[in-house]
Amino acid sequence: MNWPSHGANPIKLYKEMSAEQPASVVDFSVNTNPLGSPDGLRSHLEKSLEKIHNYPDPDSERLHQRLAKQHEVTQNQVLVGNGASEMIYLLAQLWQGQRVGIVQPTFSEYQKACDAYGCKIYPIMLEEEHQFDLNPSNYRPFLDLIDVLFLCHPNNPTGAVYKPHILQDLIRQCKEKEVVVVIDEAFYDFVADVPFYSPHVIENSNVILLRSLTKMFAIPGLRLGYAVGEPSLIKRMKMYQPTWSVNSFAEEAGLYCLGKSRFQQQTAEAISVEKRSLFTKLKELGYRPITTQTNYFLMKDPFHEDTKAMIGFLLRRGVIVRHTYNFLSLEGRFVRVAIKRREENERLLSALQRWRFLCSP
Ligand SMILES: Cc1ncc(COP(=O)(O)O)c(C=O)c1O
């Protein structure tokens, strides 16, 4: 079976599973904002159509200014790019051939990018019996062996947010050992009331923060993300970045969306309400969803160690979940499910109820 390496790829999934795609599907493998983009974004972009006849600003000056202000850093501490993914590849290029720690299980692009640049990779495994939480015993043994460490926070796919004092310990220990810590906060704004880590960037020269506008503002097709870090690191990343990486629409969308804090807050609240209701019902049906702080979660069916049959069953009912066959140590024992709007979540529950009824002992 050739599983697609990311979610949001229903055509490939149906083909691989030899299943016919129903007329209507809900794709729970997509973990962008279920409420969509902020009001007015589309018409704002339509008005910007003229811009396709000119090159975009190669320095994305207005966006850099805005982000520097938002993070209370100087402009030379920010680099915007073609999605957080571009930042990951620039970083892997910067550390090519060197030693990289990746806190696993996690987003597969860190490994892919580091492999592409010939890095030696040290997986730092989190354990299921500890709900994939981060502890010093996980990372301390590796700090003498690596030059840079990738940490996804909140983590994809587990949805875990780590304790602030543990993160501080990690950053401090890494600083002592001259290890750079890349903290990917692509999903930070789905978490209500959690202090996030821009301050560490200012205080610690060994931290690089990654952010994406893809998830919260539901703009995966536009491609916009950025890094915040120490000026000399940012300068080296920029050296490798192709000119005009950020297109005119991405820049306009960024300027339009950044600072929409009310929209972000409403989203986080809506998700937390849905999460509560979904988790209660899933547990009633005998499933095991893993505690999450964000807009997706891992789930197990205790009656089936492997999820392939369940994924196929759901697909035929127009419900797509994210397989976990390409996440280290998960290897298909879980599915990842995005939290969506009420009526979509109901459809998931009804398909899962049917699976429970037909396919459980
Ligand atoms: C943790 C994480 N970081 C980064 C990305 C990529 O973000 P972008 O769309 O900005 O490239 C993803 C996409 O799924 C992700 O899950």
Ligand as a Chemical Component Dictionary entry (heavy atoms), coordinates in Angstrom:
data_LIG
# 
_chem_comp.id                   LIG 
_chem_comp.type                 NON-POLYMER 
_chem_comp.pdbx_formal_charge   0 
_chem_comp.three_letter_code    LIG 
# 
loop_
_chem_comp_atom.comp_id 
_chem_comp_atom.atom_id 
_chem_comp_atom.alt_atom_id 
_chem_comp_atom.type_symbol 
_chem_comp_atom.charge 
_chem_comp_atom.model_Cartn_x 
_chem_comp_atom.model_Cartn_y 
_chem_comp_atom.model_Cartn_z 
_chem_comp_atom.pdbx_ordinal 
LIG C1 C1 C 0 3.702 21.213 12.019 1  
LIG C2 C2 C 0 3.650 21.779 10.646 2  
LIG N1 N1 N 0 4.550 22.707 10.287 3  
LIG C3 C3 C 0 4.528 23.244 9.062  4  
LIG C4 C4 C 0 3.598 22.852 8.129  5  
LIG C5 C5 C 0 3.621 23.460 6.780  6  
LIG O1 O1 O 0 3.076 24.736 6.817  7  
LIG P1 P1 P 0 2.977 25.619 5.517  8  
LIG O2 O2 O 0 1.686 25.312 4.851  9  
LIG O3 O3 O 0 3.061 27.019 6.021  10 
LIG O4 O4 O 0 4.141 25.263 4.661  11 
LIG C6 C6 C 0 2.656 21.890 8.447  12 
LIG C7 C7 C 0 1.659 21.435 7.465  13 
LIG O5 O5 O 0 0.951 20.487 7.617  14 
LIG C8 C8 C 0 2.686 21.334 9.740  15 
LIG O6 O6 O 0 1.815 20.397 10.114 16 
# 
loop_
_chem_comp_bond.comp_id 
_chem_comp_bond.atom_id_1 
_chem_comp_bond.atom_id_2 
_chem_comp_bond.value_order 
_chem_comp_bond.pdbx_ordinal 
LIG C1 C2 SING 1  
LIG C2 N1 SING 2  
LIG C2 C8 DOUB 3  
LIG N1 C3 DOUB 4  
LIG C3 C4 SING 5  
LIG C4 C5 SING 6  
LIG C4 C6 DOUB 7  
LIG C5 O1 SING 8  
LIG O1 P1 SING 9  
LIG P1 O2 DOUB 10 
LIG P1 O3 SING 11 
LIG P1 O4 SING 12 
LIG C6 C7 SING 13 
LIG C6 C8 SING 14 
LIG C7 O5 DOUB 15 
LIG C8 O6 SING 16 
# 
